[in-house]
Amino acid sequence: MADGCRQCPRNCGTDRKQACGFCGMPKDIWISRCAPHLWEEPPISGTRGSGTVFFTGCNLKCVFCQNAEISRDHLGEAITPEALTERMLSLAKEGVHNLNLVTATHYTESLIPVLKAVRAQTDIPIVWNSSGYESVAVLRRLEGLVDIYLPDFKYIASELSSAYSAAPDYAEVASDALTEMYRQTGSPVFDRDGIMRRGMIVRHLVLPGCRKDSIEVVRHLARLLPTDGFKLSLMRQYTPEFALHTPYKNLHRRVTDFEYTSVVEEALRLGLDGYTQGKDSATSHFTPDFHEKQ
């Protein structure tokens, strides 16, 4: 872009041909993993897996990120749009239920021709899996290219989003983004096997010591969107080992039964439908091995 990168709400304006942006990445597409993934929500992973492409770098700075090797340490490799198109089509031929682009926001402009090329050759659903910290103007560039949005909604309190993700405006930005995502996809559509074909699943990770904010998140989502217009995924997979370097003592432990259950109960009271996780999800075992040869 002539005036520098404006692909995410940071609007850092960096000429990424010359230097890395706020996301830590140059203009070239970098990926860290491209393989079937079995640990997404049931209608995404199904029985054959989700064809995930993990992109290197991130426009948030979450201190507890379980994918820190790729988001902060930038483990990965550059790939051309043509080669990425072939990798995605190869995944589709393996029989995965969808093609799942994970944290791709800062490569949006480069990915648009890739998505157009993929859609011309397969009708497999495209999933846009993101932090929810997205620009509405950029999301509109994806209209007709993305079938399923899989965003986070991380926080309501700006104090938390500022401290944990360096994004004091997170709730406002994510609210506008989710509204746009819903406008594009409408209510969830599933095939006869329960696999999602279109729609939105909103994820919220319950953090230790942040129960009240999590309850406010589900209340906000119930006001923001039709309750039958999305599925809510309440995650319990927070793992403290990724945040032991931080000064936030509450992040040095796992979520308690009381914390998680009280958030689930509020979501049910509000009529929100979706997915929950068991206590055994709070382990690094479910984090992909980004060093694995593919």
C-alpha positions as CSV (number, residue, x, y, z in Angstrom):
1,M,0.0,0.0,0.0
2,A,1.3,3.4,-1.0
3,D,0.7,5.0,2.5
4,G,2.0,2.0,4.4
5,C,0.1,-1.0,5.9
6,R,-3.5,-0.3,7.0
7,Q,-4.7,-4.0,7.1
8,C,-5.5,-4.1,10.8
9,P,-6.8,-1.6,13.4
10,R,-3.3,-0.7,14.4
11,N,-3.0,1.4,11.2
12,C,0.8,1.3,11.8
13,G,1.5,2.7,8.3
14,T,4.7,0.7,7.9
15,D,6.1,0.1,4.4
16,R,6.4,-3.6,4.9
17,K,8.6,-3.9,1.8
18,Q,11.2,-2.1,3.8
19,A,10.5,-3.0,7.5
20,C,8.2,-5.1,9.6
21,G,4.9,-3.8,10.8
22,F,3.4,-3.8,14.3
23,C,2.6,-7.5,13.5
24,G,6.4,-8.2,13.4
25,M,6.2,-9.3,9.7
26,P,7.3,-8.1,6.3
27,K,5.0,-7.9,3.3
28,D,5.7,-11.4,2.1
29,I,3.3,-14.1,3.4
30,W,4.9,-16.3,6.1
31,I,3.3,-19.5,7.4
32,S,4.2,-21.7,10.3
33,R,2.1,-24.8,9.7
34,C,-0.2,-26.1,7.0
35,A,-1.9,-29.4,8.0
36,P,-5.2,-31.0,9.1
37,H,-6.1,-30.1,12.6
38,L,-8.5,-32.1,14.8
39,W,-8.9,-29.8,17.9
40,E,-11.2,-27.1,16.7
41,E,-14.9,-27.0,17.6
42,P,-16.8,-30.1,16.5
43,P,-18.5,-28.6,13.5
44,I,-15.2,-27.3,12.3
45,S,-12.8,-30.3,12.8
46,G,-15.5,-32.9,12.4
47,T,-14.1,-36.4,11.8
48,R,-11.5,-35.5,9.0
49,G,-10.0,-32.4,10.5
50,S,-9.9,-28.7,9.5
51,G,-7.3,-27.8,6.9
52,T,-5.4,-25.2,9.0
53,V,-2.9,-22.7,7.8
54,F,-1.2,-21.0,10.7
55,F,0.2,-17.6,9.7
56,T,3.3,-16.1,11.3
57,G,3.0,-12.9,13.3
58,C,0.0,-11.2,14.9
59,N,-1.5,-7.8,15.4
60,L,-2.2,-8.4,19.1
61,K,0.4,-8.8,21.8
62,C,-1.4,-11.3,24.1
63,V,1.0,-12.1,27.0
64,F,-0.6,-15.5,27.5
65,C,-0.5,-16.6,23.8
66,Q,-0.2,-20.4,23.4
67,N,1.1,-19.9,19.9
68,A,3.8,-17.5,21.0
69,E,6.4,-19.4,18.9
70,I,4.7,-18.1,15.8
71,S,2.9,-14.9,17.0
72,R,5.8,-13.4,18.9
73,D,9.0,-15.4,18.0
74,H,8.0,-15.5,14.3
75,L,8.8,-19.2,13.7
76,G,7.8,-19.9,10.1
77,E,8.8,-19.5,6.5
78,A,8.0,-17.3,3.5
79,I,5.7,-18.7,0.9
80,T,4.5,-17.3,-2.5
81,P,0.8,-16.8,-3.1
82,E,1.0,-19.5,-5.9
83,A,2.7,-22.0,-3.6
84,L,0.1,-21.3,-0.8
85,T,-2.7,-21.8,-3.2
86,E,-1.3,-25.2,-4.1
87,R,-0.8,-26.2,-0.4
88,M,-4.4,-25.2,0.3
89,L,-5.8,-27.2,-2.6
90,S,-3.7,-30.1,-1.6
91,L,-5.3,-30.0,1.9
92,A,-8.7,-29.9,0.3
93,K,-7.9,-33.1,-1.7
94,E,-6.9,-34.8,1.6
95,G,-10.6,-34.6,2.5
96,V,-10.5,-31.9,5.3
97,H,-13.9,-30.3,6.1
98,N,-12.7,-26.7,5.4
99,L,-9.7,-24.5,4.9
100,N,-8.9,-22.6,8.0
101,L,-6.8,-19.5,7.9
102,V,-5.5,-18.8,11.4
103,T,-4.4,-15.2,12.3
104,A,-4.1,-14.1,8.7
105,T,-5.3,-10.5,9.2
106,H,-1.9,-8.8,8.4
107,Y,-1.7,-10.6,5.1
108,T,-5.3,-9.9,3.9
109,E,-4.4,-8.1,0.7
110,S,-2.0,-10.7,-0.4
111,L,-4.5,-13.5,0.4
112,I,-7.4,-12.1,-1.6
113,P,-6.1,-13.5,-4.9
114,V,-5.2,-16.8,-3.1
115,L,-8.8,-17.2,-1.9
116,K,-10.2,-16.3,-5.3
117,A,-7.9,-19.0,-6.9
118,V,-8.9,-21.6,-4.3
119,R,-12.6,-20.8,-4.6
120,A,-12.4,-21.2,-8.4
121,Q,-11.2,-24.8,-7.9
122,T,-13.1,-26.1,-4.9
123,D,-16.3,-25.4,-3.0
124,I,-14.8,-26.3,0.4
125,P,-15.7,-23.7,3.0
126,I,-13.1,-21.1,3.9
127,V,-12.7,-20.2,7.6
128,W,-11.3,-16.9,8.8
129,N,-9.9,-17.7,12.3
130,S,-8.9,-14.5,14.0
131,S,-8.5,-12.5,17.3
132,G,-11.6,-10.4,16.4
133,Y,-9.3,-7.4,16.3
134,E,-10.2,-6.5,12.7
135,S,-10.9,-3.5,10.5
136,V,-14.4,-3.4,9.1
137,A,-13.2,-1.9,5.9
138,V,-10.7,-4.8,5.4
139,L,-13.3,-7.4,6.3
140,R,-15.5,-6.0,3.5
141,R,-12.7,-6.9,1.1
142,L,-13.3,-10.6,2.2
143,E,-17.0,-10.6,1.5
144,G,-17.9,-13.6,-0.8
145,L,-14.5,-15.2,-0.1
146,V,-15.1,-16.3,3.5
147,D,-17.8,-18.7,4.5
148,I,-17.2,-19.1,8.2
149,Y,-15.9,-16.5,10.6
150,L,-14.2,-17.9,13.8
151,P,-13.3,-14.8,15.8
152,D,-12.4,-14.4,19.4
153,F,-14.1,-11.8,21.7
154,K,-11.5,-11.6,24.4
155,Y,-12.4,-8.8,26.7
156,I,-14.9,-6.0,27.6
157,A,-12.7,-4.0,30.1
158,S,-10.1,-1.8,28.3
159,E,-7.9,-2.3,31.4
160,L,-7.6,-6.0,30.6
161,S,-7.2,-5.6,26.9
162,S,-4.6,-2.9,27.3
163,A,-2.6,-4.9,29.9
164,Y,-2.8,-8.4,28.3
165,S,-3.0,-7.5,24.6
166,A,-1.8,-4.0,24.2
167,A,-5.1,-3.0,22.7
168,P,-7.2,-0.7,24.9
169,D,-9.8,-0.3,22.1
170,Y,-10.3,-4.1,21.7
171,A,-13.9,-4.3,22.7
172,E,-15.1,-1.5,20.5
173,V,-13.1,-2.7,17.5
174,A,-14.1,-6.3,17.9
175,S,-17.8,-5.4,18.3
176,D,-17.8,-3.6,15.0
177,A,-15.9,-6.5,13.4
178,L,-18.3,-9.2,14.6
179,T,-21.3,-7.1,13.5
180,E,-19.7,-7.0,10.0
181,M,-18.9,-10.8,10.0
182,Y,-22.5,-11.6,10.9
183,R,-23.8,-9.3,8.2
184,Q,-21.7,-11.3,5.6
185,T,-22.5,-14.8,6.7
186,G,-25.9,-14.7,8.5
187,S,-26.9,-17.4,10.9
188,P,-25.1,-20.8,11.1
189,V,-25.7,-23.4,8.4
190,F,-24.7,-27.0,8.9
191,D,-24.7,-30.0,6.6
192,R,-26.5,-33.3,7.4
193,D,-23.5,-34.5,9.3
194,G,-23.4,-31.4,11.5
195,I,-20.4,-29.8,9.8
196,M,-20.6,-26.1,9.5
197,R,-20.9,-24.7,6.0
198,R,-21.6,-21.0,6.7
199,G,-21.9,-18.7,9.7
200,M,-20.0,-17.6,12.7
201,I,-18.6,-19.2,15.9
202,V,-17.5,-16.6,18.5
203,R,-14.8,-17.8,20.9
204,H,-14.1,-16.6,24.4
205,L,-11.3,-17.8,26.5
206,V,-12.1,-17.6,30.2
207,L,-9.0,-16.3,32.0
208,P,-8.2,-16.9,35.7
209,G,-9.2,-14.0,37.8
210,C,-11.3,-12.4,35.1
211,R,-14.6,-14.1,35.7
212,K,-16.6,-10.9,35.9
213,D,-15.3,-9.6,32.6
214,S,-16.1,-13.0,31.0
215,I,-19.7,-12.7,32.2
216,E,-19.8,-9.2,30.8
217,V,-18.5,-10.5,27.5
218,V,-21.4,-13.0,27.1
219,R,-23.9,-10.4,28.1
220,H,-22.4,-8.0,25.5
221,L,-22.5,-10.7,22.8
222,A,-26.2,-11.4,23.6
223,R,-27.0,-7.7,23.0
224,L,-24.7,-7.3,20.0
225,L,-26.0,-10.2,17.9
226,P,-29.1,-12.3,17.5
227,T,-28.8,-15.2,20.0
228,D,-29.5,-17.6,17.2
229,G,-27.2,-15.8,14.8
230,F,-24.0,-17.4,16.0
231,K,-22.6,-20.2,18.1
232,L,-20.6,-19.4,21.3
233,S,-17.5,-21.4,22.1
234,L,-16.5,-20.9,25.8
235,M,-13.0,-22.1,26.1
236,R,-11.4,-23.5,29.3
237,Q,-8.0,-24.3,27.7
238,Y,-6.0,-21.4,29.3
239,T,-2.6,-22.8,30.3
240,P,-0.5,-20.8,32.7
241,E,2.9,-22.0,31.4
242,F,2.7,-19.5,28.5
243,A,2.3,-16.5,30.9
244,L,4.7,-17.3,33.8
245,H,7.0,-14.6,32.5
246,T,4.4,-11.9,33.1
247,P,3.9,-9.9,36.3
248,Y,0.1,-10.8,36.4
249,K,-0.1,-13.3,39.2
250,N,-3.6,-14.3,38.4
251,L,-2.4,-15.6,35.0
252,H,0.0,-18.0,36.8
253,R,-2.8,-20.5,37.5
254,R,-5.5,-22.4,35.7
255,V,-9.2,-21.4,35.7
256,T,-11.2,-22.8,38.6
257,D,-14.4,-24.8,38.3
258,F,-16.3,-21.9,39.8
259,E,-14.9,-19.4,37.4
260,Y,-15.7,-21.4,34.3
261,T,-19.0,-22.8,35.4
262,S,-20.4,-19.4,36.3
263,V,-19.6,-18.0,32.8
264,V,-21.3,-21.1,31.2
265,E,-24.4,-20.7,33.4
266,E,-24.7,-17.0,32.4
267,A,-24.5,-17.9,28.7
268,L,-27.2,-20.5,29.1
269,R,-29.4,-18.1,31.0
270,L,-29.1,-15.7,28.1
271,G,-30.1,-18.4,25.6
272,L,-26.7,-18.6,23.9
273,D,-26.0,-22.0,22.3
274,G,-22.6,-23.5,21.4
275,Y,-19.7,-25.4,22.8
276,T,-17.8,-25.8,26.1
277,Q,-14.6,-27.5,27.1
278,G,-13.7,-29.9,29.9
279,K,-11.0,-29.3,32.5
280,D,-8.6,-31.6,30.6
281,S,-8.4,-29.1,27.8
282,A,-6.1,-26.9,29.9
283,T,-2.9,-28.4,28.7
284,S,-0.2,-27.5,26.1
285,H,-0.8,-31.0,24.5
286,F,-3.4,-29.3,22.3
287,T,-1.0,-26.7,21.0
288,P,0.3,-27.7,17.5
289,D,3.9,-28.6,17.1
290,F,5.2,-25.8,14.8
291,H,8.6,-27.6,14.4
292,E,6.9,-30.7,12.9
293,K,7.8,-31.4,9.3
294,Q,4.7,-31.4,7.1
